[in-house]
């Protein structure tokens, strides 16, 4: 009930405070000041490095003659690549991430001073809160299910299933002690990996929703400008009209800078995640098609294909949402009676028209635009590969 009496910025800060708390516990909070290496972050980096070393050892040595186990490990390695992309992103952009978060909060502070804009903040912040809760519960529930499910199966019928396919070197996975050691190692990885991935993803959601907020605020500002133009004589344009036009130009440039900064920070991470998720789906389908008894893969990886598909969808939706917002903004700008302004103001407004026709977008390392078209193309490729395997 307390949340009902919170202002949008208070609710926003409260939601993010939990994400920052998780990252601080992992030593990876790069959003509230310049990120510096500390004992906690060193521990996480060492564990992430150990995970990759063990995984590649399994692929190249332990399971080099076992297609099923090798494929299972390779699917697991993809989560390691995603995790490492976010760790390296925090290190590489430790100067930009705090600035990006400051720009996000500045949007709230400016909009809180206006009634209609404050209403927009409240609506988007509620959406943000619900989205964070839904995503966190789904992601962490999947992690808990994948962790406890194999233990329940082992206690029920003695079948030795592990949450994912990585095995410790020089440990017999078929012995009871070896199974327990591998299970404990994998559980130790699950304790810190899903919370860290969930927190960083939720913070990314806050950036995307902030872009939408800025586009909607610009819509309000443009509507106010249109009213001023229609109520002002061309020969006697008021200072209020010129000031409103100046505010819109500044706000639009700030929005472009914000989206461009997000693109700079996340373009490589987006590429790694799209490739990793696609590879996981294809590899899982390949194993299910080629291995005669894939039940042992499906039980611990029961959520793998839908999880990767949903994660890819979540990655692509924001790009389409931003494209829609940018398109609506361009339509609104063209619908304003700008031709009734003074010639000097017309030239300024024409600059806004021109810039609105080339809005900044989110990409995968500038090789592909992140939107629903990318998602559909990936799904078509996956389906084509699956049908090719079926016909072999």
C-alpha positions in Angstrom: 0.0 0.0 0.0 3.0 2.3 0.6 3.8 2.2 -3.1 0.4 3.8 -3.8 1.5 7.0 -2.1 5.0 7.2 -3.7 5.8 9.7 -6.3 7.1 8.3 -9.6 10.7 9.1 -8.9 10.5 7.6 -5.4 9.1 4.4 -6.9 11.6 4.4 -9.6 14.5 4.8 -7.2 13.1 2.1 -4.9 12.9 -0.4 -7.8 16.4 0.3 -8.9 17.8 0.2 -5.4 17.1 -3.5 -5.2 19.0 -4.0 -8.5 21.9 -2.0 -7.3 21.9 -3.9 -4.0 22.3 -7.2 -5.9 25.1 -5.8 -8.0 26.9 -4.4 -5.0 26.7 -7.8 -3.3 28.5 -9.2 -6.4 30.9 -6.3 -6.6 29.6 -5.3 -10.0 27.7 -2.0 -9.4 28.9 0.2 -12.3 25.9 2.5 -12.3 26.3 4.6 -9.2 29.8 5.9 -9.7 32.9 5.0 -11.5 33.3 1.2 -11.3 36.5 0.1 -9.6 37.9 -3.4 -9.1 37.3 -4.6 -5.5 37.6 -8.0 -3.8 34.0 -8.9 -4.6 34.4 -8.2 -8.3 37.7 -10.0 -8.4 35.9 -13.1 -6.9 33.1 -12.9 -9.4 35.6 -12.5 -12.3 37.6 -15.4 -11.1 34.5 -17.6 -10.8 33.3 -16.6 -14.2 36.7 -17.3 -15.6 36.8 -20.7 -13.9 33.4 -21.6 -15.3 34.6 -20.9 -18.9 37.9 -22.8 -18.3 36.0 -25.9 -17.0 33.4 -25.6 -19.8 36.0 -25.6 -22.5 37.9 -28.4 -20.9 34.7 -30.5 -20.9 34.2 -29.7 -24.6 37.7 -30.3 -25.8 38.8 -33.1 -23.5 36.2 -34.8 -21.3 33.4 -35.0 -23.8 35.2 -34.8 -27.2 33.7 -38.2 -28.2 30.3 -37.7 -26.7 28.0 -35.6 -29.0 25.2 -35.4 -26.5 27.3 -34.2 -23.5 29.5 -31.9 -25.6 26.4 -30.2 -27.0 24.9 -29.8 -23.5 28.1 -28.1 -22.3 28.2 -25.9 -25.4 24.7 -24.7 -24.8 25.7 -23.9 -21.2 28.8 -22.0 -22.3 26.4 -19.5 -24.0 25.3 -18.3 -20.6 28.9 -17.7 -19.8 29.4 -15.6 -22.9 26.3 -13.5 -21.9 27.6 -13.1 -18.4 31.1 -12.1 -19.6 29.7 -9.6 -22.1 28.0 -7.8 -19.2 31.1 -8.0 -17.0 33.3 -6.6 -19.8 30.6 -4.0 -20.6 30.7 -2.7 -17.0 34.5 -2.5 -17.2 34.7 -0.9 -20.7 31.9 1.7 -20.1 32.5 2.4 -16.4 32.6 6.2 -17.3 29.4 6.2 -19.4 27.1 4.0 -17.2 26.9 6.4 -14.2 26.3 9.3 -16.7 23.6 7.2 -18.4 21.9 6.6 -15.0 22.2 10.3 -14.1 20.5 11.2 -17.4 17.7 8.7 -16.6 17.1 10.3 -13.2 17.2 13.8 -14.8 14.3 12.9 -17.0 12.2 12.2 -13.9 13.3 15.4 -12.2 12.4 17.6 -15.1 9.1 15.8 -15.8 8.0 15.9 -12.2 7.6 19.7 -12.5 4.8 19.4 -15.0 1.3 17.9 -14.4 0.7 16.0 -17.6 4.3 14.9 -17.8 4.1 13.6 -14.2 1.1 11.5 -15.2 3.2 9.9 -18.0 5.9 9.2 -15.4 3.5 7.5 -13.1 2.1 5.3 -15.9 5.5 4.2 -17.2 6.9 3.6 -13.7 3.9 1.4 -12.8 4.6 -0.6 -16.0 8.3 -0.7 -15.1 7.5 -2.1 -11.6 5.2 -4.8 -13.0 7.6 -5.7 -15.7 10.5 -6.0 -13.2 8.4 -8.2 -10.9 7.2 -10.5 -13.7 10.7 -10.8 -15.3 12.5 -11.4 -12.0 10.0 -14.0 -10.7 10.0 -15.9 -14.0 13.7 -15.9 -14.4 14.5 -16.7 -10.8 11.7 -19.3 -10.7 13.3 -21.0 -13.7 16.7 -21.0 -12.0 15.2 -22.5 -8.8 13.3 -25.1 -10.8 16.4 -26.1 -12.8 18.4 -26.3 -9.6 16.0 -28.3 -7.5 14.5 -30.4 -10.2 17.5 -32.7 -10.7 17.9 -33.2 -7.0 14.3 -34.3 -6.7 14.7 -36.7 -9.6 17.9 -38.1 -8.0 16.1 -38.7 -4.7 13.1 -40.2 -6.4 14.7 -42.8 -8.8 18.4 -42.3 -8.5 18.9 -40.8 -12.0 21.9 -38.6 -11.9 20.8 -35.4 -13.7 22.6 -32.1 -13.3 21.2 -28.5 -13.7 23.5 -27.9 -16.7 26.1 -29.9 -18.5 29.4 -28.6 -17.0 31.5 -31.2 -15.1 34.5 -30.6 -12.9 37.7 -32.0 -14.3 39.1 -35.2 -12.8 35.9 -36.0 -11.0 34.0 -39.1 -11.9 30.5 -37.9 -12.7 29.0 -41.4 -12.4 30.0 -41.9 -8.8 27.8 -40.7 -6.0 30.6 -38.4 -4.6 31.4 -37.1 -8.1 27.7 -36.4 -8.7 27.4 -34.5 -5.4 30.5 -32.4 -6.1 29.4 -31.5 -9.6 25.9 -30.7 -8.3 27.3 -28.4 -5.5 29.6 -26.7 -8.0 26.8 -26.0 -10.4 24.6 -24.8 -7.5 27.3 -22.3 -6.5 27.3 -20.9 -10.0 23.5 -20.6 -10.0 23.6 -18.7 -6.7 25.2 -15.6 -8.3 24.6 -15.9 -12.0 20.8 -15.5 -12.3 20.5 -12.6 -9.8 23.3 -10.7 -11.6 21.8 -11.3 -15.0 18.3 -10.3 -13.8 19.5 -7.1 -12.1 21.4 -5.9 -15.2 18.5 -6.7 -17.4 16.1 -4.8 -15.2 18.3 -1.8 -15.3 18.4 -2.0 -19.1 14.5 -2.1 -19.0 14.7 1.2 -17.1 16.7 2.8 -19.9 14.3 1.6 -22.6 11.2 2.9 -20.7 13.0 6.2 -20.1 13.4 6.6 -23.9 9.6 6.1 -24.2 9.0 8.7 -21.5 11.1 11.2 -23.3 9.3 10.6 -26.6 5.9 11.1 -24.9 7.1 14.2 -23.1 8.2 15.6 -26.4 4.7 14.9 -27.8 3.3 17.0 -25.0 5.8 19.8 -25.6 5.0 19.8 -29.3 1.2 20.0 -28.6 1.9 23.0 -26.4 4.0 24.6 -29.2 1.2 24.0 -31.7 -1.3 25.8 -29.5 1.1 28.8 -29.1 1.6 29.0 -32.8 -2.1 29.0 -33.6 -2.8 31.6 -30.9 0.1 34.0 -31.9 0.2 36.4 -34.7 3.1 35.9 -37.2 4.2 39.5 -36.9 4.1 39.5 -33.1 5.5 36.1 -32.1 5.8 36.0 -28.3 8.9 35.2 -26.3 7.0 32.2 -24.8 6.8 30.7 -28.3 10.5 31.2 -29.0 11.3 29.8 -25.5 9.1 26.8 -26.1 10.8 26.1 -29.5 14.2 26.4 -27.9 13.2 23.9 -25.1 11.9 21.4 -27.6 15.2 21.6 -29.6 17.2 21.1 -26.5 15.0 18.2 -25.3 15.2 16.5 -28.6 19.0 16.7 -28.7 19.1 15.3 -25.1 16.9 12.4 -26.3 19.2 11.7 -29.2 22.3 11.8 -26.9 20.5 9.4 -24.5 19.7 6.8 -27.2 23.1 7.2 -28.8 24.8 6.5 -25.4 22.7 3.4 -24.8 23.6 2.2 -28.3 27.3 2.7 -27.6 27.1 0.9 -24.3 25.0 -2.1 -25.3 25.6 -2.7 -29.0 28.3 -5.4 -28.4 26.3 -7.0 -25.6 23.3 -7.2 -27.9 25.3 -9.0 -30.5 26.7 -11.5 -28.1 23.2 -12.2 -26.6 21.5 -12.6 -30.0 24.2 -15.0 -31.2 24.3 -16.9 -28.0 20.5 -17.3 -27.7 20.2 -18.3 -31.3 23.0 -20.8 -31.0 21.4 -22.3 -27.8 18.1 -22.9 -29.6 19.7 -24.4 -32.7 22.0 -26.6 -30.7 19.3 -27.9 -28.5 17.1 -28.7 -31.5 20.1 -30.4 -33.1 20.7 -32.7 -30.1 17.0 -33.5 -29.7 17.0 -34.5 -33.4 20.2 -36.5 -33.5 20.5 -38.2 -30.1 18.5 -41.3 -29.9 17.5 -40.8 -26.2 17.4 -37.1 -25.5 15.3 -37.4 -22.3 18.3 -36.8 -20.1 18.9 -33.5 -21.9 15.3 -32.4 -21.8 14.7 -32.9 -18.1 17.4 -30.5 -16.8 16.9 -28.2 -19.9 13.1 -28.2 -20.0 13.0 -24.4 -20.1 16.0 -23.9 -22.4 14.2 -23.5 -25.7 11.3 -21.4 -24.4 13.7 -19.4 -22.1 16.0 -18.5 -25.0 13.1 -17.7 -27.2 11.4 -15.4 -24.6 14.8 -13.8 -23.8 15.4 -13.0 -27.5 11.9 -11.6 -27.8 12.4 -9.4 -24.8 15.6 -8.2 -26.4 13.9 -7.3 -29.7 10.7 -5.7 -28.5 12.3 -2.5 -27.1 13.8 -1.7 -30.5 10.5 -1.9 -32.2 8.9 0.2 -29.5 11.4 2.9 -29.9 10.9 2.9 -33.7 7.2 3.3 -33.2 7.7 6.2 -30.8 10.2 7.9 -33.2 7.7 7.5 -36.1 4.9 9.0 -34.1 7.1 11.9 -33.1 7.9 12.6 -36.8 4.2 12.6 -37.6 3.5 15.0 -34.8 6.2 17.4 -35.9 4.9 17.4 -39.5 1.4 18.1 -38.2 2.4 21.3 -36.4 1.5 24.6 -38.0 5.2 25.4 -38.2 4.6 27.2 -41.6 2.8 30.0 -39.6 5.9 30.9 -37.7 8.4 33.7 -38.4 11.0 32.9 -41.0 13.8 32.7 -38.4 11.9 30.2 -36.3 10.9 28.3 -39.4 14.6 27.6 -40.1 15.1 26.4 -36.6 12.1 24.1 -36.8 13.2 22.7 -40.1 16.3 21.5 -38.4 14.0 19.6 -35.9 12.1 18.2 -38.9 15.3 17.0 -40.5 16.7 15.4 -37.4 13.4 13.6 -36.6 13.7 11.8 -40.0 16.9 10.1 -38.9 16.3 9.0 -35.3 19.0 7.0 -33.4 18.3 3.3 -33.2 19.5 0.3 -31.2 21.6 -2.2 -33.1 23.7 -5.4 -32.8 27.2 -3.9 -33.2 25.7 -1.9 -36.1 25.2 -5.0 -38.1 21.5 -5.4 -37.6 18.7 -3.3 -36.1 17.3 -4.6 -32.9 13.5 -4.9 -33.6 10.9 -7.5 -34.2 12.1 -8.0 -37.7 15.3 -9.4 -36.3 13.4 -11.7 -34.0 11.3 -13.0 -36.9 14.4 -13.5 -39.1 16.1 -15.5 -36.4 13.1 -17.6 -35.8 12.8 -18.3 -39.5 16.5 -19.3 -39.7 16.0 -21.6 -36.7 12.9 -23.2 -38.3 14.8 -23.7 -41.5 17.7 -25.4 -39.7 15.3 -27.6 -37.8 13.5 -28.7 -41.0 16.8 -29.4 -42.6 17.7 -31.6 -39.7 14.4 -33.4 -40.0 15.0 -34.2 -43.6 18.5 -35.5 -43.1 
